[in-house]
Amino acid sequence: MANANWFRSLFLLVVGGVLGGLLSSAWNHSTALAQAQNPQATPATPATMQADLMHLKEIVPPASHPMVDVAMFTANLWFAGQKKNWPLANYYLGEMRNRMRWEVHLNPGPKGADGKPVDMQSIFDGIDNGSLTTVKKTIEMKDSKKFVVDYKHLLEDCYSCHMTAGRPYLRPMVPVSGAQPIVNLDPDATWPQ
C-alpha cells in the first residue's frame, strides 16, 4: 500500500511538471508571437527616444501654467475670506500653495533681472514658512480683520518673488471682483442639496 501511494505521488509530480512545462512554453510562445505581430513593440533606439522626448516637450504646458492657477486660487482665497467661509479659504490656500510648489518644480532657476538663475526653492521656502503659514493660522482663528492684513502681506511676498524672478510687471492686487465662480462662497448656502 505504501508503494502504491509513493508511485501515485511520483506520477502526479511528473505529470504536474510536464503540464507546467507545456503551459510555460505555450505562454512564452504566445507572448513572443504577440510582440512580433505588434509594430509598436519595436526596440527603442536613440533616434526614437529623441523623437519621443521632443514630442513630450511639445505637449507640456508652459511653466507659467501653475502661476495662472496660483492667481485664480489667490483671488478665490480673498473672496472666501471676505465671506468668512473659512473651510473654503483653507482649501484655496492649500491649492495655491500646491501650485506654487509645482511652479518651483517646473522652473527651479529662472533668470532674474541680473540674468543669473534665481533659487526659486529658497524663495518659496521663505514664503511658505512666512506669509503662507501666517494666513493659514489666521484662517484657523477665523479672524476677518487679521485676514485682510495677512492677505496683503502675502501679496507683498508674491510681488517680491516676481521682482526677484525678473517679472516686476506681474504686480498682484487685492481683487475687487472675481470671475463668476461656480462654487458658492456663502458658508450658509443651502442649495443644491
Secondary structure, 3 states (H helix, E strand, C coil): CHHHHHHHHHHHHHHHHHHHHHHHHHHHHHHHHHHHHCHHHCCCCHHHHHHHHHHHHHHCCCCCHHHHHHHHHHHHHHHHHHCCCHHHHHHHHHHHHHHHHHHHHHCCCCECCCCCECCHHHHHHHHHHHHHHHHHHHHHHCCHHHHHHHHHHHHHHHHHHHHHCCCCCCCCCCCCCCCCCCCCCCCCCCCCC
